[in-house]
Amino acid sequence: AAEELAGRAGGRWVAGAAGGRDRTVIERLAAYAAVDRLHALAAGRDLPDRAVGSALSVDISGFSALTEGLARRLGARGGAEELTRHLNAVYEALVSEVHCHGGSVVGFAGDGFTAWIDEARGRPEARAVACGLSIQERFASETAGEGVRSALALRVAVTSGPVRRFAVGDPAVHRLDVLAGETMTRLAAADALARPGEVVVDEATARVPGVGLEGAEGRTDEAGRDYLVARALTTPVDPAPWPPLPTQLRVEDLRPWHLPPLWERLRAGQADFLTELRPAAALFLGFEGLDYDGDPQAGERLEGFVRRVQTILARYEGTLVQLTIGDKGSYLYAAFGAPVAHDDDPFRAVRAAVRLTRSAAEPPVGGLRIGVSHGMMRVGAYGGTARRTYGVLGDEVNLAARLMQKAKPGQPLFSERIRRATHDVVRWKAFPPLRVKGRDEAVPVFAVLGGKKG
């Protein structure tokens, strides 16, 4: 079946001539791909791997505390349902602002997302700053008052310049959209400088004619690059909502952008996975060796690496959740226990980490660093009606990422929770506890010595 989607100013996608049930299915399927990707698919073309424009980083904080508070007050199930309502309402507002300004939400990372406004949309720098300011206004409106959302905070960063745009991963498993290059490195640095309620922009954005910033405060990152805090624009920017898709979008075109379990549910007309709290293992895999700006084959090399990782994860029924490229390197995040759960997910994560260390790298990709932890996670689909994702989030996810940063190439680090969950089948070596960001006390860390016999 083939359906035509049309865009509205608010960013919502609706089917054209399809009936009610097919229309609902198409809406849900399309929400898991970036809007500019949908336009390219509808036109039967790919997006170029080099682009120029402006990138936005939108980072929400406070959802972890909100999750814990709702669970204590309403119980695990009731808290998860209430969390989903608040989570989706916030994302609905933010995604609609991105789409109204001609932007596309390329990928999610944790409780935030990265958006792109291409130069083909016209005045991308001014549109990106205007979008960031509008996002802060909408967020303030959504979280005003004494309700549970009032504990949430939002920061926005904007950078401009050339990027590499890749779609990587086995289409039969899951394709991931990613932006890479020096412009994205500056975006991560700008995000680190931003404070709640702010929109931080780089010099490449601020110095473009027509981008007038009122009362901008200066900031400098660790590399000596300068940024400005945007308070307002001197010249208004008109909205640039996405037009209707020009041709029919086929259902099969959308398959690669979904995790298989999620695709099966949505294709059957069922609801996507609701947010719930459940135990899962998180594995972060950092890697290096790719020159995204200078190597014409960087996309092919990244594609090969991601597919090797997916093949290894499939042996243990793990899920590749996200790919992130930033100022502190590139990394993959995989989960075990969501959306498909097993009694031995921690052990599966350990085995996958060992195999990834031995088999995933291939020159020039190398320097593999891995961190793994396990615990209660917030898992499920979240986002707005026009753009959604499947996430596995929680404190142990953050710990796994910190362990990855501390790990040496070729020597995965595992948390105490992983060790406890697998002590009867794995022999462990304890390392001195490590200090990591986000933890008051040093955390115990372990390395695998081997499996236990018998």
N, C-alpha and C positions, 0 to 999 in steps of 0.2 A: 504494500500500500504506500502511496505517496501523498503527502499533505503539504499545503503551503502555509507558512507561518507569517504573521504580520506583527510588526513592532508598534507599540504605543509609546507615547511620550514618557509614561511612567516606567517603561522598561518591561512590561508584561508581554508575554508571547501568547498568541491565540491562533488556533488553526483556522484555515480559510473555509473551504467548502465541505470539510469533513463533518460527520455526524457527532453527536454528543460524546459517546464513549471514545471514539478515535481522537477527538479533539482533546479530551482530557489526557489521554496517553501521550499524544504528541507534545503537549505542554510540558509534561513531566520529563519526557525524554530530552527535549531541547534544553531544558534548564541546566543540564550537566555539561554543556559546552559553552565556550565563550561566544558572545554574539557576533564578533567579527569572523570567527571560525564558522558559525552557522551560515553567514552570508557567503563565505567562500565555498562551503559545501553545496549550497543551493545553486551556485553558479558553476559548479563542476570544476573548481580550481583549488589549488593549494595557496596558502599564504606565503609570501616570499620570506626567505630565511634572514634577510636583512631589511630593517625598517628604521625609520626616523620619526620621532615624535616625543611624547612625554609619558612618563610612568608615575603611578601613584601607589604608595604603600599606605594601607588603611589598617590600623592595629587597635583592636579593642582589648582592654584589660578589665579584669574583675569578674569574668565568668566562672572561674574556678571557685572563688569564694561564694558566688551566687549559687553555684551548683551544690556546694556543701551545705549552705544555709537552707535551701529549699528541701534537700534530702532530710535534714534533721527535723524540719518542721512538718513536712508532708509525707515522709517515708520515701523509699527509693523510687517506687513507681509514680506516686503522686508528684514527687519533686521533679522527676524527669519530664513528666507531661507539662508541668508548669514552666520548667526551664525551656522546653521546646517552644512554647507560646511566646515567651519573651525574646528568645534568641531569634526566631524567625521574624518577629515584628521589627527588630532592630535591623536585621539584614535586608528586609524588604525595603525599608526606607533608604538605606545606604546604596544598595545596588541600583535602585531607581534613579538616584542622583547621578551615578556614573553613566547610566544609559542615556539619561536626558542631556548630558554634556558630550555625547558622542564617544564615550569610552566603552571599554570592554573589560570585564573581569576575567583576567587570564587564569589566575590560580589562587587557591586558598592555602594558607599556612597557619596552623593553630586557629586562633580566634580572629584572624585578620585575612586580608586578601590583597593581591596586586592587580592593578588595572592599567590599561594602556590606551592612550589616545593617539592615533596615527596622524601624521601630517596631512594625509588625504582628507581628514575631517576639517582641516582649516584651523589655523591659529591654535595648534595643540598646547603650546605653553600657557597661553592665557586661559584656555578652556580647562586645563589641568588645575591651575590655581583656583579658578572660579569653582570648579568641581569640589576641590578640597575644602574651600570655605563653606560651600553649600552643605557638604557632608557634615561638617562640624555643627552647622545650624540645625540640620535635621536631627542629628544625634542628640543635641541639647534638648530639642523639643520632645524626642522619644523618651528621654531619661529624666525629665523634669519632675519635681515633686518629691514626695516621701516614699514612693513605691520601691519595689525591689530593684528596679533598673537604675535607681539613683546612685548605686555604688559602682556603676560601670564608668569607664573613662576611655577616651579615644584620642589617638594622635595620628596625624597625616603627614606624609613626606612626598615631595614632588621633585623629580629630576627630568632633564631633557637631553636628547641626543640620539645617536645611533644605537641600535640593539640587534642582537641575533634572536630570531623567533623560531623555536623548534617544536615539532610535535614528535614525541618519541614514545617507544613502547610497542609491544606486540599488539596489533589490532584485535587479535582474538582474545587478548587478556584485558589490556587497558592502555589507552593512549593518554599521554600527559602533555599539556601545553606549558611551555616555559619560555621566559625571557632571560637573556644572558648578555654579558658584556660589561664594559666599564661604566656605562650609564646606570646599570643595576647595582654595581658596587657602590656608586655614589648614593643610590637610593637607600641602601641598607645603612650607610653612614648617616644620612639625613634622618632616617627613622630613629637611630640611636640618639640623635641630638634633640628630637622633638619631645615636648612635654605634653601632658594631657591638655586637650583643648586647642592645641597649636597646629598650624600648617607650616612646615619648614620646607623651603625651596632652595635649590642650588643656584649658583651664579649663572649657569647656562640657561636656566629658566628666567631668572630675574632680569638679565640684561637684554632680553629680546625686546625690540621695539614694540610697543603696544601692551607690554606687561608692566603696568605701573603699580607699585606697592606702596601703600600708605603706612607710615609709622613702623617700618620694618626694623627689627632688632637683629644684629649680626651674631652669628655663631661660627665656630671653626672646629673641624673634626681633627682626629689624631694625625691625619696625613697633611694637615695644614690647608685643607680646602675650605672655602668660605661658603656660608649659607645665610639665608635671611628668614625670619619668622614673618609670614604674611598675615596681616591683620585685615586688609581690605584691598580691593582693586580700584584704581582711579577711574578706569573706564569699564562700564558694564560689558558683559559677554552674553550674547544671546544663546539660548539653548540650541542644541543640535541633535535632537532625538533620532534614533535609528529609523530608517524608512522600512516599509514592508520588504520582506525577502523577494527578490525579483523572479524567482522560479520555484518550482516545487522542490521541497526537501524530502528525500526518501527516508523511511524509517531505518533502513539498513545503513544509511550514512551515519546515523547516530550511535550505532552499536559500539564502535571502538572507544567511545568516550565514557563508557560505563563499566563499573566492576560487574563481572558476570552475575553474581547473586542479585545485585540491584537491577540489572537489565531484565532479568527473568521476571522479577516482580512487576516492574513498570510496564513491560511489554504485555503482560497478562492483564493489565488494567488495575493492578493492586497498588496500594499506597507504598511509598518507599519506607525504608526502615526508620521507625520513630526513635527518637533519642532515648537511651536507657543507660543505666549504670550497670556495668558488668566487668568481671576480671578479664584482663588481656595483657599480652606482652608487647612491649615497644622495642624496636630495633632501629637504631640510627646508623647509617653507613656514610661516612665522609670520604671523599675522593678528590684527587687533584691530577694535574697533568694536561688539562685541556686549555688551549688558548682560544677563547671564544671570539675575540675580536680579530685576531690575526690569522687563524687557521681556517681556510675555506672548507676543510673537511671536519670541522669541529662537530657539526650536527651529526654526521655519519658515525663518528667515533662515539659520541654520546649515545646515539641510538643503539649501537652494538653493545655498549656497556649496560644500558638499562635492560635490554633484552636478556643478557646473560644473568643479571640479577633476578629478573622475573622468572626465568627458567629454574633457578635454584630455589627461589621462594615457593614455587609451585610444588616442589618435591615435598614440602612440609605444610602445604596449604596456608601459607602466609599471604598477606595482602600488601602490595605496594601502594601506600596511601598518597605520598607526595614526593616531588622532586623540587629542591630549592637551590638556587644559585645566588650567592650574596658576597658580602665583603670578607667574610671569614671562610670562604670556600664553598664547595658544592656538597650537597648531601641528599641521600634518599632516606625516607622514613617508611618502615614496614611494620605491620601489626599482625599479631597472632592471637586469635580469639574473637576477631570481628572482621567481617560480618559472619564468618563461619567459626564456630567454637568447638574445641576439643578438650578432653580432660587433661591432656598433656601439652597444652600450648606453651608453657615455659620451656619444656624440654625441646619442643620443636624450634623455638627461637634460638636456643643454645646450639642445636645442630646446624641450623641455617647460618648462624654467625660463623661457626667454624668452617663450613663449606665455602661461604662467601670469601673468607680470608684467603682460602687456598685456591679458589677457582675463578673468581669474578674479574680480577684485574687482567688487563691486556694492554701493553704499551700503545699509546702514551699514558693511558689511565692507570694510576697507581696510588701509593700512599694511603691504602685503605685503613680507616680508623672506625671502630665499631663500639657502640655502647648499647647495653640491653638492660631493661628493667621490667617489672611486672607489678600490677596492682589494679585497683578499681578505676575504670575509665568511663568517660562520657562518650558513648559511641552512638552513631546514627547519622541520618541525613539532616542537614541544616542549611539555611540560607533563605533567599526570597523566592517568589514564584518564577522569576525570570532567570535566576542563577543560583545553583545549589551545589553542594558537594557532600561527600560522605567522609566523616571525620572520626578519629579515635584520639581523644584528648584527656589530659589529666596530669597530676603532679609527677607520676612515674614516667610519663612521656617526656616531661621536662628534664627529669633526672637522666633518662637514657641519652638525651641530647647532650647534657653536660658531660656524661661519661665518654661519649664519642669525642668531645673536644679535648678531654684529658688523655685519651688512649694513644698509644704509640702505634705506628703502622704495623699491621700484622699481629697485634696483640689485643684482642677484644677485651673490654672491661664489662663486668656484670655486677649487678647490685645484690645486696643482701637478700632481697625478696626472691630474686631468681635462684640464688644459691639454696635458700630454704625450700623452694618448691621442687628442686631437682637433686637434693642431697643424696637420695637413695639410688640414683642412677648415674651421677656425675661425680668425679673426683675434682676437688677445688683447691686452688692455692690462694691464700689470703695475701693481699697487699696492704701497706699502711693506708689508713683512711685518708680520703681526699677532701679538701675544701672545695665546694662547688657553689656557684651562684644560686641563690634561692633557698639554701639550707643553712640554718644557724649552726648546726654541728657538722663536723667532718663525717662523711659517709663511708661505710665499709665497702670495699671493692674487691673483686675476685677475678681470677683467670682460670680457664679450664685446663686441667691436667690430663683428663681422659675419661673414658666411661668406666663404670664399675661392672665387673664380671658377675655372672650368676643371676 
